Amino acid sequence: MTRTIPAVLVALSLVLAADASAARNRSVRPAGPQCTFSLSPTFAATVSSAGLTQAPLNVTANPATCTSWNAYSLTDWVVVTRSGNVVRVDVAPNPVSTPRTATILVAGIRYSFSQEGAPVIVPPTIPGNVLVNGGFDVDLAFWGFQDRFPNGPGSASWSSADANNNPNSGSIRLRNTRPADQSHTFQQLQCVAVDAGEIYEYGGKFFAGSAEAGTAMWAIVEYADDNCDVAAVFSETQVPRSRAPGTWQSHTFTKRMGATTRSAFVVIGSRATEPGTFEILMDDVFLRKR
């Protein structure tokens, strides 16, 4: 026996099928443009150790309507900022001598560049200087004091401030804390071998914040033995005031060693001229034969 489907059900099925097909057609959207990008940096592939400030990196989109892109830095010492079709790149100075590499992500493109290491500045040498560590490059080695001599109240410490603005060197900080009883200058010294009867130059550079509160001090104390151990045979002292407080100043003095002199203490110090604390920096201290 053959079953006949009612005509009304057939008509309903056709209507539902037509509605489903129309819904599918409505959900299909035309494909958007295929966006491609290219980058044109205005800075070199190797950046100076000094860094960059707002260096442009141009972005070209094809087609030009492709504007939905972003810029990111994947390196903590690089900052990027988008401005229209340009990315501004800031690169921090490199504080070390080792080169380094940075990566940024712009419009989906990874772009890498390198940065030079900071230049290594060699501390200047003073030809003929018989003192060791007169430039105080990293510490106060070879400088100190001896208990057999009176010393004023104060302290000595290393400072990264350098008379030549050298980041790889420093200076000695001499602080004299003078009470009201006018006690001695605070001093440091070094013993060196010298030649009897020869003319020597000595001195160096110092930095003081005041011209009235105190002076720098250089002294030469001569001995007739090789190690500054026996009784001193002669001494002289120089106490220059700061001519321009807040700047490094250079001083050179001249003397002839005695006929029996074989060694000498080079003494440097900070001398307060009024009660209170007087502090100076000293650098490039030297003793050399003229």
C-alpha positions in Angstrom: 0.0 0.0 0.0 1.5 3.4 -1.0 1.4 6.3 1.5 0.8 9.7 0.0 2.4 12.8 1.6 -0.1 15.5 2.0 0.5 18.4 -0.3 0.6 20.9 2.6 3.6 19.2 4.2 5.5 19.2 0.9 4.9 22.9 0.6 6.1 23.6 4.2 9.3 21.6 3.6 10.1 23.7 0.5 9.5 26.9 2.4 11.9 25.9 5.3 14.6 24.8 2.9 14.4 28.2 1.1 14.6 30.1 4.4 17.7 28.1 5.5 19.4 28.7 2.1 18.7 32.5 2.4 20.1 32.6 5.9 23.3 30.9 4.7 23.6 33.4 1.9 23.2 36.3 4.3 26.0 35.1 6.6 28.7 35.0 3.9 30.6 38.3 3.8 33.0 39.4 1.1 36.7 38.8 1.9 38.6 41.8 3.2 41.8 43.2 1.5 45.0 41.1 1.9 47.3 43.5 3.9 51.0 43.5 3.5 53.5 45.8 5.3 57.0 46.9 4.8 59.3 48.8 7.2 61.8 51.6 6.4 63.9 52.6 9.4 65.7 56.0 9.2 68.5 54.8 11.6 71.4 52.5 11.0 71.2 48.8 11.7 73.9 49.4 14.4 72.9 52.2 16.8 75.5 54.3 18.6 76.2 53.5 22.2 74.7 57.0 23.0 71.3 55.7 22.0 68.4 57.3 19.9 65.6 59.7 20.7 62.4 59.6 18.6 64.1 58.0 15.6 61.4 57.4 12.9 60.7 54.0 11.4 58.2 54.3 8.5 55.5 51.7 7.9 54.1 51.2 4.4 50.8 49.4 4.1 49.5 47.8 0.9 46.7 48.7 0.4 46.8 52.0 2.2 43.5 51.2 3.9 45.3 48.6 6.1 45.6 50.7 9.3 44.9 48.1 12.0 48.4 47.3 13.2 50.4 47.9 16.3 54.0 48.4 17.4 55.6 46.7 20.5 59.1 46.6 21.9 60.4 43.2 23.0 63.4 44.8 24.7 63.3 46.6 28.0 65.8 49.4 26.9 63.8 50.3 23.8 60.5 52.2 23.7 58.3 52.5 20.6 55.4 54.9 20.0 53.1 54.8 17.0 52.2 58.1 15.2 50.1 57.4 12.1 52.3 55.4 9.7 55.4 56.2 11.7 56.9 54.5 14.7 59.1 56.6 16.9 62.0 54.6 18.5 63.8 55.5 21.7 67.0 53.6 22.5 68.6 54.1 25.9 72.4 54.7 26.1 74.4 51.5 26.6 76.1 51.7 30.0 78.5 48.9 29.4 81.2 48.1 26.8 79.4 45.0 25.5 77.3 45.4 22.3 73.7 44.3 22.6 70.7 43.5 20.3 67.1 44.7 20.4 63.9 43.4 18.7 60.7 45.3 18.1 57.4 44.0 16.6 55.8 46.4 14.1 52.8 45.5 12.0 53.4 41.9 12.7 57.1 42.1 11.4 60.0 41.4 13.8 62.7 44.0 13.3 66.1 43.6 15.1 69.0 46.0 15.4 72.2 46.1 17.4 73.7 48.8 19.6 77.4 49.5 20.1 79.1 49.0 23.5 80.1 52.1 25.4 83.6 53.1 24.6 86.3 52.1 27.1 88.2 55.3 28.2 91.7 54.6 29.3 92.7 56.7 32.3 95.4 59.2 31.3 98.9 58.4 32.4 101.4 60.9 33.7 104.8 60.2 32.1 107.5 59.6 34.7 105.1 59.5 37.7 106.8 57.4 40.4 103.6 57.2 42.5 101.4 54.1 42.2 97.7 54.6 41.7 97.9 58.4 41.6 94.8 58.4 39.5 92.7 56.4 42.0 91.2 54.4 39.1 89.2 51.9 41.2 90.3 52.2 44.8 92.8 53.8 47.3 95.4 51.1 46.9 99.0 52.1 48.0 97.7 55.1 49.9 97.2 55.2 53.7 98.7 56.6 56.9 101.1 55.4 59.6 100.4 55.4 63.3 103.8 56.9 64.1 102.6 60.3 62.7 99.9 62.5 64.1 96.9 62.8 61.8 93.8 65.1 62.0 90.3 63.8 62.4 88.6 62.7 59.2 88.2 60.0 56.7 89.4 58.9 53.2 87.1 57.1 50.7 87.0 56.4 47.0 84.8 58.5 44.8 83.6 57.8 41.2 84.0 61.5 40.4 87.0 61.9 38.1 88.9 65.0 37.2 88.8 64.0 33.6 85.1 62.8 33.6 86.4 59.3 33.0 83.7 56.7 33.7 86.4 54.1 34.3 88.3 56.0 37.0 87.7 58.0 40.1 89.4 60.1 42.8 90.1 60.1 46.6 87.7 61.9 48.9 89.4 63.5 51.8 87.2 64.8 54.6 88.6 66.8 57.6 86.3 67.1 60.5 88.1 69.8 62.5 86.9 70.7 66.0 87.5 74.0 67.6 91.0 73.0 68.9 92.6 73.5 65.4 93.8 69.9 65.2 95.9 68.5 62.3 95.0 68.2 58.6 93.6 64.8 57.7 96.2 63.2 55.5 97.1 60.2 53.4 100.6 59.3 52.1 102.8 57.0 50.0 106.5 56.3 50.2 108.5 56.3 46.9 112.2 56.0 45.9 113.8 59.2 44.6 117.3 60.2 43.4 119.4 62.5 45.6 120.0 66.0 44.3 117.5 65.8 41.4 114.7 68.3 40.7 111.2 66.8 40.9 107.8 68.1 40.1 104.8 67.1 42.3 101.1 68.0 42.5 97.8 67.0 41.0 94.2 68.1 40.8 91.7 68.9 43.5 88.0 69.9 43.7 86.6 71.9 46.7 83.2 73.4 47.3 84.5 76.4 49.2 87.5 78.8 49.0 87.1 79.9 52.7 86.4 76.7 54.6 89.7 75.0 53.9 92.6 74.1 51.6 94.1 71.2 49.8 97.5 70.1 51.0 100.6 68.5 49.4 103.8 67.8 51.2 107.1 66.1 50.5 109.0 64.5 53.4 112.5 63.3 52.5 114.4 60.4 54.1 118.0 59.2 53.8 117.0 55.5 53.6 115.1 53.5 51.0 111.8 53.0 52.9 111.0 56.3 54.6 111.9 54.7 58.0 114.7 56.8 59.6 114.4 60.3 60.8 113.2 62.8 58.1 115.9 65.0 56.7 113.7 67.7 55.1 110.1 68.5 54.4 108.0 71.2 52.6 104.3 71.8 52.5 102.0 73.5 50.0 98.4 74.5 50.9 96.7 76.0 47.8 93.2 77.4 48.3 90.5 76.9 45.7 90.5 79.7 43.1 87.2 78.6 41.6 85.1 76.5 44.0 83.1 73.8 42.3 85.7 73.1 39.6 88.7 70.9 39.3 92.0 72.8 39.6 95.5 71.7 38.8 98.7 72.5 40.7 102.3 71.7 40.1 105.2 72.4 42.5 108.9 72.0 42.1 111.7 71.0 44.5 115.2 69.6 44.5 115.8 66.5 46.6 118.5 66.8 49.2 122.1 65.4 48.7 121.4 62.4 51.0 117.7 61.8 50.1 116.9 58.3 48.9 113.1 58.1 49.5 110.2 60.5 50.2 106.7 60.5 51.5 104.2 62.2 49.2 101.5 63.5 51.5 98.1 64.7 50.4 95.4 66.1 52.7 92.3 68.1 53.4 92.8 71.1 55.8 89.8 72.8 57.4 90.5 76.4 58.2 87.5 76.8 60.5 85.7 74.4 62.9 83.5 72.0 60.9 83.8 69.6 58.0 85.9 70.4 54.9 85.9 68.0 52.1 87.9 67.8 48.9 88.5 65.4 46.0 92.0 64.8 44.7 93.0 63.1 41.5 96.0 62.6 39.2 98.5 63.0 42.0 102.1 62.8 40.8 105.8 63.0 41.7 108.1 62.9 38.7 111.7 63.9 37.8 111.8 67.1 35.8 
